[in-house]
């Protein structure tokens, strides 16, 4: 039996094959969509790195507007001043030609790929882009060979891995020796939380840079720049954009520069073809028929939105609760996933302050399942409003948590004999059930006996709140505990 080489012995030798990426086929060279603020190699762009090459920012006239308007310098990049603006730590490092390995984390259209290209160009390093979706062992070995040759000539190499989260653990581990030795400066781009998707060993050797979705002001700058640019942009069409249409375009783009610019081009060309002079709201809506709702059911947005939804209801804000509900459902979230979270919230955050809340949530889940979408949003909306307006108590959560901790410490504590069921003669002979007091025969229906293991006698787990129905429950509990324990 022959030992298989490790990634350190045969760099990238573990990539490809079973569970790996195809070495050939469409996209094997690293082609993927691109845009200013978030661009990758695509048709019309010049991407052919070799020894001594810097990333080419040249594009053909047939490329989409988003690609043609890709920023050509750090000064043209908008919306990320906190990360790469003048005086920032990263900018100072780049100016000193000390580019660290980076994981660029942000939503689509935020500038990850563009920033990687500009950083490589600024440092005069050669730029090697690959897509983790398509890169195979042959691609990576060629990059390593070129990087070694460049290092021999005193030239640095930037390895850009788009969608690095799509590399499996073995593939990510294989990159480590190159990063550790300084053979390449790694720039990885991901829309997913690196803490979950990138190996700890690789994260420890790179700095995570968080890019935010572009705000309205940044998108307006890009839109106006494209309209005024006669070389790469849309100025030759002599078509304007009215203020209301601009506001609508920026709103529908959802912080994504690619969506804003490509929709703008479609609208401008359509208006120009019919001899018009101004793009209106209807033209924008026609070019981009539905909002670009940033959502991935398996990604960060899925968890961020459900978190905002739950916390809004917990915070008794019905308006915010309805907003986040609509945001999820309109983006295609599974309504039954939302319904399940409402059921949990009813028990966890409303609880005995309004015992009816759980019934409302369960009914909403059943109704949404029975009716289906699109009308299934109605029972979910009703439950959302009811739970947001209900008095709040997390006493059930706290009681169970405290009991669970004691359970972990007392797993071997015996059940008191009088609480054991005595269904056999042998059990009765051993004292099972002896001395048990039947509550319905006791005054007030309270059996004055010990119900916890001896080690936990007198322990209290449930502490009612003072809101809603629990105020009355607290009064009754005081009387019960007085009779049970003499409190």
Kinemage of the C-alpha trace (Angstrom):
@kinemage 1
@onewidth
@group {chain A} dominant
@subgroup {mainchain}
@vectorlist {calphas} color= white
{ca unk a 1} P 0.000 0.000 0.000
{ca unk a 2} L 1.410 3.354 -1.063
{ca unk a 3} L 1.052 6.363 1.215
{ca unk a 4} L -0.772 9.266 -0.375
{ca unk a 5} L 1.217 12.535 -0.390
{ca unk a 6} L 0.014 15.278 1.933
{ca unk a 7} L -0.701 18.761 0.630
{ca unk a 8} L 2.673 19.802 2.025
{ca unk a 9} L 4.442 17.011 0.119
{ca unk a 10} L 2.583 17.491 -3.173
{ca unk a 11} L 1.031 20.933 -3.201
{ca unk a 12} L -2.611 20.821 -4.280
{ca unk a 13} L -2.276 17.067 -4.771
{ca unk a 14} L -5.421 16.546 -2.713
{ca unk a 15} L -7.511 18.758 -4.982
{ca unk a 16} L -9.621 17.133 -7.675
{ca unk a 17} L -10.550 13.473 -7.889
{ca unk a 18} L -13.153 12.250 -5.450
{ca unk a 19} L -14.973 15.203 -3.948
{ca unk a 20} L -12.796 17.677 -5.891
{ca unk a 21} L -13.396 20.173 -8.695
{ca unk a 22} L -13.348 19.476 -12.437
{ca unk a 23} L -9.989 20.231 -14.024
{ca unk a 24} L -11.502 21.195 -17.350
{ca unk a 25} L -14.751 22.496 -18.781
{ca unk a 26} L -16.631 25.804 -18.730
{ca unk a 27} L -15.282 28.120 -16.076
{ca unk a 28} L -12.145 26.095 -15.424
{ca unk a 29} L -10.079 29.195 -16.060
{ca unk a 30} L -11.866 31.019 -13.255
{ca unk a 31} L -14.542 32.860 -15.214
{ca unk a 32} L -17.491 34.151 -13.196
{ca unk a 33} L -19.791 37.194 -13.221
{ca unk a 34} L -18.319 40.594 -12.514
{ca unk a 35} L -19.214 44.254 -11.794
{ca unk a 36} L -17.851 47.466 -10.319
{ca unk a 37} L -17.959 46.987 -6.655
{ca unk a 38} L -18.120 43.195 -7.277
{ca unk a 39} L -16.527 41.933 -10.474
{ca unk a 40} L -14.965 38.689 -11.576
{ca unk a 41} L -13.493 37.651 -14.925
{ca unk a 42} L -16.156 37.384 -17.594
{ca unk a 43} L -16.678 37.788 -21.322
{ca unk a 44} L -15.256 41.050 -22.607
{ca unk a 45} L -12.588 41.365 -19.906
{ca unk a 46} L -8.871 40.715 -20.369
{ca unk a 47} L -7.685 38.142 -17.841
{ca unk a 48} L -4.529 36.340 -18.927
{ca unk a 49} L -1.966 36.545 -16.129
{ca unk a 50} L 1.543 35.399 -16.698
{ca unk a 51} L 4.971 36.058 -15.181
{ca unk a 52} L 5.177 39.749 -14.374
{ca unk a 53} L 1.566 40.551 -15.338
{ca unk a 54} L -0.632 42.817 -13.255
{ca unk a 55} L -4.411 42.463 -13.376
{ca unk a 56} L -5.810 43.955 -16.569
{ca unk a 57} L -8.750 46.318 -16.131
{ca unk a 58} L -9.426 46.570 -19.854
{ca unk a 59} L -12.855 45.451 -21.063
{ca unk a 60} L -14.525 45.176 -24.423
{ca unk a 61} L -17.478 47.281 -25.583
{ca unk a 62} L -19.768 44.237 -25.513
{ca unk a 63} L -19.270 43.692 -21.783
{ca unk a 64} L -22.167 44.604 -19.481
{ca unk a 65} L -22.179 48.139 -18.114
{ca unk a 66} L -21.311 46.877 -14.651
{ca unk a 67} L -18.112 45.341 -16.008
{ca unk a 68} L -17.216 48.302 -18.222
{ca unk a 69} L -17.610 50.729 -15.292
{ca unk a 70} L -15.449 48.723 -12.941
{ca unk a 71} L -13.282 51.168 -10.907
{ca unk a 72} L -9.765 51.501 -12.317
{ca unk a 73} L -8.148 52.803 -9.150
{ca unk a 74} L -8.694 52.815 -5.409
{ca unk a 75} L -9.711 56.451 -5.716
{ca unk a 76} L -12.661 55.447 -7.923
{ca unk a 77} L -13.881 52.781 -5.505
{ca unk a 78} L -16.931 53.980 -3.575
{ca unk a 79} L -18.785 52.844 -0.486
{ca unk a 80} L -15.885 51.194 1.361
{ca unk a 81} L -13.945 54.123 2.813
{ca unk a 82} L -13.852 52.563 6.262
{ca unk a 83} L -11.960 49.612 4.809
{ca unk a 84} L -9.679 51.090 2.150
{ca unk a 85} L -10.136 54.865 2.339
{ca unk a 86} L -7.229 57.268 2.870
{ca unk a 87} L -5.687 56.781 6.301
{ca unk a 88} L -7.147 53.323 6.834
{ca unk a 89} L -4.859 50.572 8.102
{ca unk a 90} L -5.247 48.537 4.924
{ca unk a 91} L -4.607 51.537 2.691
{ca unk a 92} L -1.410 52.378 4.573
{ca unk a 93} L -0.230 48.770 4.234
{ca unk a 94} L -0.924 48.795 0.503
{ca unk a 95} L 0.850 52.118 0.016
{ca unk a 96} L 3.871 50.616 1.794
{ca unk a 97} L 3.702 47.599 -0.571
{ca unk a 98} L 2.977 45.346 2.429
{ca unk a 99} L -0.222 43.666 1.280
{ca unk a 100} L -1.322 41.042 3.829
{ca unk a 101} L -3.352 37.966 3.014
{ca unk a 102} L -7.023 38.896 3.237
{ca unk a 103} L -10.433 37.261 3.326
{ca unk a 104} L -12.874 39.750 1.797
{ca unk a 105} L -16.323 39.055 3.234
{ca unk a 106} L -19.378 40.859 1.933
{ca unk a 107} L -22.643 40.591 0.003
{ca unk a 108} L -22.813 40.428 -3.793
{ca unk a 109} L -21.968 43.713 -5.474
{ca unk a 110} L -20.069 45.141 -2.520
{ca unk a 111} L -16.667 45.255 -4.230
{ca unk a 112} L -14.776 42.133 -3.215
{ca unk a 113} L -13.356 41.181 -6.593
{ca unk a 114} L -12.779 44.749 -7.710
{ca unk a 115} L -10.929 45.525 -4.488
{ca unk a 116} L -8.751 42.438 -4.921
{ca unk a 117} L -7.807 43.507 -8.449
{ca unk a 118} L -7.056 47.067 -7.389
{ca unk a 119} L -4.948 45.934 -4.441
{ca unk a 120} L -2.859 43.705 -6.688
{ca unk a 121} L -2.440 46.501 -9.233
{ca unk a 122} L -1.472 48.992 -6.524
{ca unk a 123} L 1.241 46.732 -5.184
{ca unk a 124} L 2.530 45.801 -8.668
{ca unk a 125} L 2.033 42.128 -7.850
{ca unk a 126} L 0.927 39.636 -10.468
{ca unk a 127} L -2.719 38.703 -10.169
{ca unk a 128} L -3.849 35.081 -10.406
{ca unk a 129} L -7.674 34.766 -10.224
{ca unk a 130} L -9.459 31.442 -9.787
{ca unk a 131} L -13.030 30.501 -9.016
{ca unk a 132} L -13.429 27.938 -6.263
{ca unk a 133} L -16.464 26.624 -8.128
{ca unk a 134} L -14.447 25.599 -11.179
{ca unk a 135} L -10.717 25.537 -10.335
{ca unk a 136} L -9.063 22.168 -10.665
{ca unk a 137} L -5.724 20.672 -9.770
{ca unk a 138} L -4.203 21.601 -13.133
{ca unk a 139} L -5.144 25.276 -12.733
{ca unk a 140} L -3.681 25.513 -9.247
{ca unk a 141} L -0.459 23.693 -10.069
{ca unk a 142} L 0.136 26.056 -12.972
{ca unk a 143} L -0.416 29.047 -10.690
{ca unk a 144} L 2.046 27.669 -8.148
{ca unk a 145} L 4.638 27.082 -10.852
{ca unk a 146} L 4.253 30.636 -12.139
{ca unk a 147} L 4.425 32.039 -8.597
{ca unk a 148} L 7.680 30.169 -7.946
{ca unk a 149} L 9.179 31.529 -11.139
{ca unk a 150} L 8.097 35.069 -10.239
{ca unk a 151} L 9.593 34.755 -6.766
{ca unk a 152} L 12.861 33.701 -8.352
{ca unk a 153} L 12.687 36.942 -10.346
{ca unk a 154} L 11.764 38.997 -7.265
{ca unk a 155} L 8.106 39.486 -8.208
{ca unk a 156} L 5.160 38.882 -5.832
{ca unk a 157} L 1.993 36.968 -6.689
{ca unk a 158} L -1.537 37.612 -5.472
{ca unk a 159} L -3.732 34.505 -5.559
{ca unk a 160} L -7.374 35.548 -5.679
{ca unk a 161} L -9.863 32.768 -4.863
{ca unk a 162} L -13.413 33.807 -5.603
{ca unk a 163} L -16.055 32.054 -3.474
{ca unk a 164} L -13.345 30.550 -1.294
{ca unk a 165} L -16.025 29.063 0.950
{ca unk a 166} L -16.705 26.544 -1.840
{ca unk a 167} L -13.269 24.980 -1.399
{ca unk a 168} L -13.518 21.953 0.882
{ca unk a 169} L -11.288 21.524 3.931
{ca unk a 170} L -8.607 19.585 2.081
{ca unk a 171} L -8.467 22.174 -0.678
{ca unk a 172} L -8.212 25.038 1.798
{ca unk a 173} L -5.509 23.199 3.733
{ca unk a 174} L -3.556 22.740 0.516
{ca unk a 175} L -3.256 26.505 0.102
{ca unk a 176} L -1.654 26.883 3.529
{ca unk a 177} L 1.981 26.112 2.583
{ca unk a 178} L 1.894 28.768 -0.146
{ca unk a 179} L 0.556 31.385 2.243
{ca unk a 180} L 2.879 30.411 5.093
{ca unk a 181} L 5.976 30.505 2.896
{ca unk a 182} L 4.992 33.812 1.331
{ca unk a 183} L 4.884 32.253 -2.127
{ca unk a 184} L 1.504 33.937 -2.630
{ca unk a 185} L -0.512 36.647 -0.975
{ca unk a 186} L -3.988 35.178 -0.587
{ca unk a 187} L -7.054 37.267 -1.335
{ca unk a 188} L -10.193 35.218 -0.790
{ca unk a 189} L -13.710 36.476 -1.479
{ca unk a 190} L -16.814 35.066 0.158
{ca unk a 191} L -20.418 35.991 0.780
{ca unk a 192} L -20.529 33.603 3.750
{ca unk a 193} L -19.301 34.069 7.301
{ca unk a 194} L -15.602 33.053 7.214
{ca unk a 195} L -15.826 31.798 10.798
{ca unk a 196} L -18.086 29.011 9.551
{ca unk a 197} L -16.808 28.459 6.019
{ca unk a 198} L -13.023 29.006 6.111
{ca unk a 199} L -10.666 26.732 8.030
{ca unk a 200} L -9.294 28.126 11.272
{ca unk a 201} L -5.712 27.481 10.120
{ca unk a 202} L -6.246 29.609 7.026
{ca unk a 203} L -8.136 32.297 8.947
{ca unk a 204} L -5.252 32.613 11.409
{ca unk a 205} L -2.956 33.517 8.510
{ca unk a 206} L -5.242 36.073 6.914
{ca unk a 207} L -7.068 39.191 7.982
{ca unk a 208} L -10.851 39.204 7.553
{ca unk a 209} L -12.112 42.409 5.919
{ca unk a 210} L -15.851 43.017 6.128
{ca unk a 211} L -17.364 44.867 3.166
{ca unk a 212} L -20.850 46.274 3.590
{ca unk a 213} L -23.565 46.450 0.953
{ca unk a 214} L -23.311 49.755 -0.898
{ca unk a 215} L -25.527 52.455 0.558
{ca unk a 216} L -27.819 54.708 -1.462
{ca unk a 217} L -25.241 57.493 -1.787
{ca unk a 218} L -22.609 55.111 -3.173
{ca unk a 219} L -25.052 53.641 -5.683
{ca unk a 220} L -26.077 57.128 -6.827
{ca unk a 221} L -22.440 57.977 -7.484
{ca unk a 222} L -22.033 54.868 -9.632
{ca unk a 223} L -25.274 55.481 -11.529
{ca unk a 224} L -24.451 59.124 -12.284
{ca unk a 225} L -20.885 58.220 -13.229
{ca unk a 226} L -22.168 55.683 -15.736
{ca unk a 227} L -24.647 58.148 -17.264
{ca unk a 228} L -21.937 60.790 -17.711
{ca unk a 229} L -19.157 58.546 -19.020
{ca unk a 230} L -18.823 58.743 -22.797
{ca unk a 231} L -16.069 56.153 -23.083
{ca unk a 232} L -17.267 53.218 -20.979
{ca unk a 233} L -20.697 54.403 -19.919
{ca unk a 234} L -24.029 55.525 -21.383
{ca unk a 235} L -23.456 59.171 -22.313
{ca unk a 236} L -23.595 58.374 -26.033
{ca unk a 237} L -27.290 57.518 -25.718
{ca unk a 238} L -28.100 61.059 -24.535
{ca unk a 239} L -30.741 59.749 -22.129
{ca unk a 240} L -31.240 61.143 -18.638
{ca unk a 241} L -32.629 59.668 -15.437
{ca unk a 242} L -35.254 61.555 -13.472
{ca unk a 243} L -34.932 61.887 -9.717
{ca unk a 244} L -37.822 59.563 -8.859
{ca unk a 245} L -36.456 56.876 -11.187
{ca unk a 246} L -33.004 57.179 -9.638
{ca unk a 247} L -34.465 56.748 -6.165
{ca unk a 248} L -36.441 53.725 -7.332
{ca unk a 249} L -33.414 52.160 -9.016
{ca unk a 250} L -31.247 52.614 -5.949
{ca unk a 251} L -33.962 51.132 -3.743
{ca unk a 252} L -34.554 48.113 -5.947
{ca unk a 253} L -30.846 47.354 -6.302
{ca unk a 254} L -30.574 46.304 -2.678
{ca unk a 255} L -27.021 47.596 -2.250
{ca unk a 256} L -25.711 45.648 -5.273
{ca unk a 257} L -23.775 47.739 -7.813
{ca unk a 258} L -24.054 45.077 -10.498
{ca unk a 259} L -27.839 45.014 -10.323
{ca unk a 260} L -28.109 48.812 -10.338
{ca unk a 261} L -25.848 49.344 -13.334
{ca unk a 262} L -27.044 46.477 -15.486
{ca unk a 263} L -30.682 47.489 -14.909
{ca unk a 264} L -29.766 51.099 -15.729
{ca unk a 265} L -28.222 50.043 -19.037
{ca unk a 266} L -31.283 48.012 -19.979
{ca unk a 267} L -33.599 50.937 -19.191
{ca unk a 268} L -31.467 53.533 -21.002
{ca unk a 269} L -31.144 51.423 -24.153
{ca unk a 270} L -34.904 50.777 -24.180
{ca unk a 271} L -35.710 54.493 -23.831
{ca unk a 272} L -33.166 55.448 -26.512
{ca unk a 273} L -34.574 52.913 -28.976
{ca unk a 274} L -38.031 54.453 -28.770
{ca unk a 275} L -36.625 57.959 -29.115
{ca unk a 276} L -37.130 59.008 -25.500
{ca unk a 277} L -34.950 61.366 -23.515
{ca unk a 278} L -35.502 60.397 -19.882
{ca unk a 279} L -35.707 57.145 -17.962
{ca unk a 280} L -38.731 57.168 -15.662
{ca unk a 281} L -39.880 55.012 -12.772
{ca unk a 282} L -41.819 52.673 -15.066
{ca unk a 283} L -38.703 52.090 -17.177
{ca unk a 284} L -36.660 51.204 -14.096
{ca unk a 285} L -39.336 48.853 -12.832
{ca unk a 286} L -39.544 47.240 -16.240
{ca unk a 287} L -35.796 46.694 -16.351
{ca unk a 288} L -35.746 45.313 -12.847
{ca unk a 289} L -39.163 43.791 -12.315
{ca unk a 290} L -38.704 42.687 -8.719
{ca unk a 291} L -36.546 43.987 -5.882
{ca unk a 292} L -33.114 42.467 -5.523
{ca unk a 293} L -33.822 40.911 -2.154
{ca unk a 294} L -30.480 39.790 -0.751
{ca unk a 295} L -31.278 36.345 0.557
{ca unk a 296} L -29.730 32.905 0.668
{ca unk a 297} L -31.604 30.268 2.624
{ca unk a 298} L -28.324 28.659 3.631
{ca unk a 299} L -26.338 31.844 4.160
{ca unk a 300} L -25.878 34.670 6.614
{ca unk a 301} L -28.869 36.677 5.404
{ca unk a 302} L -31.171 33.785 6.276
{ca unk a 303} L -30.009 33.853 9.884
{ca unk a 304} L -29.721 37.632 10.154
{ca unk a 305} L -33.287 38.200 8.958
{ca unk a 306} L -34.880 35.555 11.155
{ca unk a 307} L -32.881 36.972 14.069
{ca unk a 308} L -34.190 40.481 13.349
{ca unk a 309} L -37.725 39.071 13.063
{ca unk a 310} L -37.595 37.233 16.400
{ca unk a 311} L -35.937 40.104 18.250
{ca unk a 312} L -38.502 42.587 16.934
{ca unk a 313} L -41.389 40.459 18.225
{ca unk a 314} L -39.597 39.842 21.508
{ca unk a 315} L -39.136 43.603 21.757
{ca unk a 316} L -42.924 44.109 21.333
{ca unk a 317} L -42.569 46.001 18.039
{ca unk a 318} L -45.397 44.819 15.745
{ca unk a 319} L -44.361 47.133 12.902
{ca unk a 320} L -40.822 45.794 12.760
{ca unk a 321} L -42.080 42.238 13.133
{ca unk a 322} L -44.355 42.581 10.100
{ca unk a 323} L -41.571 44.220 8.077
{ca unk a 324} L -39.099 41.391 8.663
{ca unk a 325} L -41.815 38.811 8.039
{ca unk a 326} L -42.585 40.377 4.658
{ca unk a 327} L -38.885 40.704 3.860
{ca unk a 328} L -38.360 36.989 4.380
{ca unk a 329} L -41.485 35.748 2.630
{ca unk a 330} L -41.082 38.030 -0.388
{ca unk a 331} L -37.520 36.768 -0.776
{ca unk a 332} L -38.775 33.198 -0.915
{ca unk a 333} L -38.274 31.977 2.638
{ca unk a 334} L -40.148 28.792 3.516
{ca unk a 335} L -43.263 29.971 5.410
{ca unk a 336} L -43.231 26.833 7.541
{ca unk a 337} L -39.724 27.690 8.743
{ca unk a 338} L -41.094 31.057 9.907
{ca unk a 339} L -44.098 29.324 11.475
{ca unk a 340} L -41.871 26.987 13.479
{ca unk a 341} L -39.911 29.930 14.828
{ca unk a 342} L -43.166 31.610 15.870
{ca unk a 343} L -44.190 28.506 17.811
{ca unk a 344} L -40.853 28.463 19.614
{ca unk a 345} L -41.074 32.195 20.310
{ca unk a 346} L -44.580 31.840 21.775
{ca unk a 347} L -43.295 29.395 24.363
{ca unk a 348} L -39.927 31.019 24.958
{ca unk a 349} L -40.714 34.729 25.014
{ca unk a 350} L -44.436 34.999 25.784
{ca unk a 351} L -44.991 31.858 27.768
{ca unk a 352} L -47.344 31.949 30.723
{ca unk a 353} L -47.719 35.716 30.515
{ca unk a 354} L -50.285 34.821 27.827
{ca unk a 355} L -50.898 31.060 27.686
{ca unk a 356} L -53.091 31.576 24.613
{ca unk a 357} L -50.063 32.711 22.581
{ca unk a 358} L -48.839 29.168 21.987
{ca unk a 359} L -52.250 28.143 20.679
{ca unk a 360} L -52.244 31.120 18.310
{ca unk a 361} L -48.787 30.230 16.994
{ca unk a 362} L -49.638 26.549 16.511
{ca unk a 363} L -52.857 27.490 14.745
{ca unk a 364} L -50.916 29.842 12.455
{ca unk a 365} L -48.501 27.052 11.576
{ca unk a 366} L -51.335 24.670 10.767
{ca unk a 367} L -53.225 27.300 8.773
{ca unk a 368} L -50.152 28.324 6.755
{ca unk a 369} L -49.498 24.681 5.943
{ca unk a 370} L -53.147 24.076 4.997
{ca unk a 371} L -53.585 27.227 2.882
{ca unk a 372} L -50.097 27.456 1.372
{ca unk a 373} L -48.653 30.486 -0.361
{ca unk a 374} L -49.422 33.098 -1.475
{ca unk a 375} L -52.268 33.514 1.065
{ca unk a 376} L -50.357 31.622 3.756
{ca unk a 377} L -48.753 34.868 4.843
{ca unk a 378} L -52.018 35.955 6.495
{ca unk a 379} L -52.052 33.554 9.481
{ca unk a 380} L -48.344 34.202 9.937
{ca unk a 381} L -48.960 37.952 9.946
{ca unk a 382} L -51.753 37.569 12.510
{ca unk a 383} L -49.571 35.457 14.771
{ca unk a 384} L -46.694 37.915 14.389
{ca unk a 385} L -48.851 40.815 15.511
{ca unk a 386} L -50.428 38.842 18.358
{ca unk a 387} L -47.084 37.704 19.742
{ca unk a 388} L -45.521 41.150 19.396
{ca unk a 389} L -48.363 42.731 21.372
{ca unk a 390} L -48.608 39.985 24.004
{ca unk a 391} L -47.060 40.438 27.467
{ca unk a 392} L -43.664 38.793 27.646
{ca unk a 393} L -42.170 36.193 29.950
{ca unk a 394} L -39.239 33.837 29.530
{ca unk a 395} L -39.929 31.984 32.779
{ca unk a 396} L -40.332 28.634 30.999
{ca unk a 397} L -36.917 29.038 29.377
{ca unk a 398} L -35.289 30.012 32.656
{ca unk a 399} L -36.985 27.247 34.620
{ca unk a 400} L -35.945 24.558 32.167
{ca unk a 401} L -32.401 25.877 31.990
{ca unk a 402} L -31.998 25.773 35.753
{ca unk a 403} L -33.540 22.285 35.969
{ca unk a 404} L -31.382 21.005 33.155
{ca unk a 405} L -28.232 22.117 34.933
{ca unk a 406} L -29.262 20.215 38.058
{ca unk a 407} L -30.170 17.174 35.956
{ca unk a 408} L -26.648 17.035 34.555
{ca unk a 409} L -25.313 17.024 38.115
{ca unk a 410} L -27.806 14.513 39.545
{ca unk a 411} L -28.326 11.904 36.823
{ca unk a 412} L -27.949 9.048 39.332
{ca unk a 413} L -30.220 10.407 42.029
{ca unk a 414} L -32.966 7.838 42.731
{ca unk a 415} L -36.643 8.601 42.278
{ca unk a 416} L -38.250 8.846 45.766
{ca unk a 417} L -39.996 5.566 46.632
{ca unk a 418} L -43.420 7.146 47.183
{ca unk a 419} L -43.375 8.562 43.615
{ca unk a 420} L -42.611 5.245 41.928
{ca unk a 421} L -45.473 3.349 40.282
{ca unk a 422} L -46.303 0.122 42.172
{ca unk a 423} L -47.729 -2.194 39.531
{ca unk a 424} L -46.226 -5.475 40.778
{ca unk a 425} L -46.282 -7.288 44.067
{ca unk a 426} L -42.493 -7.163 44.231
{ca unk a 427} L -42.511 -3.394 43.745
{ca unk a 428} L -45.059 -2.927 46.481
{ca unk a 429} L -43.019 -5.174 48.774
{ca unk a 430} L -40.020 -2.910 48.124
{ca unk a 431} L -41.988 0.149 49.213
{ca unk a 432} L -42.821 1.573 45.803
{ca unk a 433} L -45.709 4.021 46.122
{ca unk a 434} L -45.824 3.729 49.906
{ca unk a 435} L -47.028 6.954 51.539
{ca unk a 436} L -48.004 8.624 48.259
{ca unk a 437} L -50.667 11.297 48.749
{ca unk a 438} L -53.223 11.685 45.937
{ca unk a 439} L -53.551 15.415 45.219
{ca unk a 440} L -57.274 15.301 44.453
{ca unk a 441} L -57.905 14.058 47.968
{ca unk a 442} L -55.921 16.866 49.561
{ca unk a 443} L -57.228 20.315 50.603
{ca unk a 444} L -56.920 22.732 47.691
{ca unk a 445} L -55.638 19.911 45.467
{ca unk a 446} L -52.104 20.337 46.860
{ca unk a 447} L -50.349 17.234 48.161
{ca unk a 448} L -47.986 18.203 50.929
{ca unk a 449} L -45.134 15.830 50.104
{ca unk a 450} L -41.651 15.935 48.591
{ca unk a 451} L -41.592 15.540 44.799
{ca unk a 452} L -37.900 16.121 44.039
{ca unk a 453} L -34.976 13.752 44.761
{ca unk a 454} L -33.682 14.038 48.324
{ca unk a 455} L -30.579 15.900 47.177
{ca unk a 456} L -32.715 18.603 45.535
{ca unk a 457} L -35.442 18.898 48.147
{ca unk a 458} L -36.747 22.472 48.335
{ca unk a 459} L -35.099 23.541 45.061
{ca unk a 460} L -36.995 26.231 43.088
{ca unk a 461} L -36.827 26.457 39.301
{ca unk a 462} L -39.926 28.318 38.234
{ca unk a 463} L -40.053 32.000 39.104
{ca unk a 464} L -43.106 33.666 37.520
{ca unk a 465} L -42.888 37.114 36.043
{ca unk a 466} L -45.141 40.018 36.899
{ca unk a 467} L -46.703 40.574 33.478
{ca unk a 468} L -50.021 39.406 32.094
{ca unk a 469} L -51.470 36.155 33.365
{ca unk a 470} L -48.327 35.337 35.330
{ca unk a 471} L -49.195 37.952 37.919
{ca unk a 472} L -52.151 35.780 38.974
{ca unk a 473} L -50.036 32.638 38.649
{ca unk a 474} L -47.483 34.148 41.034
{ca unk a 475} L -50.144 34.627 43.708
{ca unk a 476} L -51.261 31.004 43.437
{ca unk a 477} L -47.659 29.743 43.403
{ca unk a 478} L -46.952 31.552 46.664
{ca unk a 479} L -49.824 29.703 48.334
{ca unk a 480} L -48.790 26.352 46.833
{ca unk a 481} L -45.208 26.680 48.024
{ca unk a 482} L -46.388 27.718 51.481
{ca unk a 483} L -48.375 24.520 51.792
{ca unk a 484} L -45.757 22.260 50.197
{ca unk a 485} L -42.704 23.561 51.983
{ca unk a 486} L -43.877 25.903 54.656
{ca unk a 487} L -42.442 28.908 52.789
